[in-house]
Amino acid sequence: PYMDPDELAQFVAILETLAPARILEWGSGGSTKAMLERCPFIERLVSIEHDRAWHRRVGELIDDPRLELHLVEPDDAAPTEPDAYKAWADRAEHVREPFASYIDFPATLDTVFDLVLVDGRARSWCIAAGWQLLRPGGVLVVHDAQRGEYHGALAALGARPVFLEPFSNGQICLVRKPG
């Protein structure tokens, strides 16, 4: 996983404590594999990925019928030049349109989730969208939550975010939906 071992341990502790049956995740990868390997209580894991090559790789690495891996490419194609790519990715935190399809796709599934993990692109927008798809009493988890650009979206939820420490690479934040 791209989570530091301490952060992965924190995330697994959240999963073990809550035992969510239905999980939504934006941003597939090592945490997807770890959840499915370590958590037999998961019945359905819906994972949204924006990158075609990464989606293919995750699909090759994980063979678990509980995983629903969806490729939802950005509405604006990613540039290949590194500086332009960074600007494009940064823009997704401030402008919804480049990732609107990616952000909105889970709402088409007509599912309420027990846990939502935001660990992909357009996180500020996915925080708000995921909150709407979360059952009362469910938990929203954000990876890399130390980044200031996500704090406004977390504050807008109207519930108290809990930022876990220590962290090395990307801080875990969780927010329980009142209910």
N, C-alpha and C positions, 0 to 999 in steps of 0.2 A: 504493500500500500504506500501511497505518497504521504500518508500520515506518519509522523515520527512514532516510535514505539510507545512513548508515554501517551500521545494523543490517541493512538489506536486503542490502547488499554482503557482510556477514559471512555471512548466511544463504545467499546465492547461492554463496559460496565453499565452504560446507559441502556444498551440493548438487553443485557441480562436482567436488569432491574425492571424494565418496562415490558419485556417479552411481546413486542408488537407483532401482530399477525400480518398486517398490510403496511408495506413501506413504499414510499415514493422517494426516488433519488434523482436529482439533477447532477450529472457528472459521474460516469461509470469508471470503474477501475479496480484498484486493489481492495478498496473498502467493500466493493460489491462482492468480490470473491470471499473476503474475510467474513462478511455477514452471513453468507450462505453456508460457508464451511462450519461456522461456530454456533449458529443459531437455528436449531431444528424447529423452533416454534414459529419461524417465519413461514407463512403460507403463500404469500405473493409479494414479490419485489419488483416494482415497476421502475426501470432505470431509463432515463432520457439522456442520450448522448448526441452532441452536435457534430462531432468530427468523424467522417466516414472511415478513415483508416483506423482510428482508435476503437470505434464501434466494432469493426471487423475483428480486431485483435481481442477485445473483451469477449466477443462471441465465440472465438476460437478457444479461449482460456477457460470459459465457464460453461459447463454442461450440466445445468440444473433446471428441471422443469418449473421450479418456482420463479425463475427469472423471466421477466418480460422486458427484453432489451429493445428499445426503440431508437431509431436514428431519425432525428429531426434537425435537419441542417439549417443554418442561419438563413434568414431572408436576404441578407447582404453577404455575398461571398467574401471569405477571408482573403486578404492580400498575402502574398508569399514573402515579400521583403520584410525582414525582421522588425525594423522601426515602424513600418506601416501596420504590421500585424499587431504590435503592442498598442498602437493608437486605436486600432479597430477594436481590440479586446477591451481597452479602457473605456471606450465610447459606450460599450454595451451596458456599463453601470449607470450611465446618465441618460441614454436614449433607448427607449424600449423597442423601437421598430426593427433594428437589425436582428433581434432574436424573438420577435413576437410569436412566431409559430412554435418555437422551442419552449417559451414560457407558457403558452396557452394550451399546448397539447394535452397535458395531464387532465385538464378539465373535461376533455372529450371522452374520458374513460368512465365517467359516471361512477366514481369510486370515492369513498371517504377513507382516509388513511389514519393509521394509529401513530405513525412516525413519518416525518418528512426530513430528508437530508438534503441540504443545499451545498453542493460541492462542485459546481460546474461554472458555466458562463452566466452573465447577467444576474448575478446573485441577488442584488438588491430587488430586482423585479421578481425573481423566483421566491424570495422570502415572502413577499406579499401574496403571490399566487398560491404558494404552498400552504400558507396560513388559512386560506379559504377552503382548501381541500382536506384540512386536518379535523378530525373529530374533536368534540369537546373533551378535554382532559388529555388529548394527544400532545406530542412533543415535536417541536421544530428544532432541528440541529443544524448549525451552520459551521462549516470548517473554514479556517482562515479568518475567523471573526475579529481578529485584532486589527484588520484593515478598516480604517476609518470610514471608507465609502459605504460600508454596510451598516454603520451605526444608526443612521437616520431611518433606514428601513426597519431595523429591529425596534427602535423606539416607537415607530408608528403603529406597531402591533398593539400597543396599549397594555402589554403584559411585561412582567419583569424578566429581562434576559439575565442568564447566569453565565458568566465567562469563567471557564475552568482554567486552573493553573496547577502545576507549571505547564508550560508549552515551549517547544523548541522551534518547530517549523510553522505550524498553523494552529491557532487557538480554537478550541471547541467552545461553542456557545449553545445553550439550550434554553428554550422558552416553552413553558407549558401553556396550552390554550385553556382558558377558564371554562369550566363546565360543570 
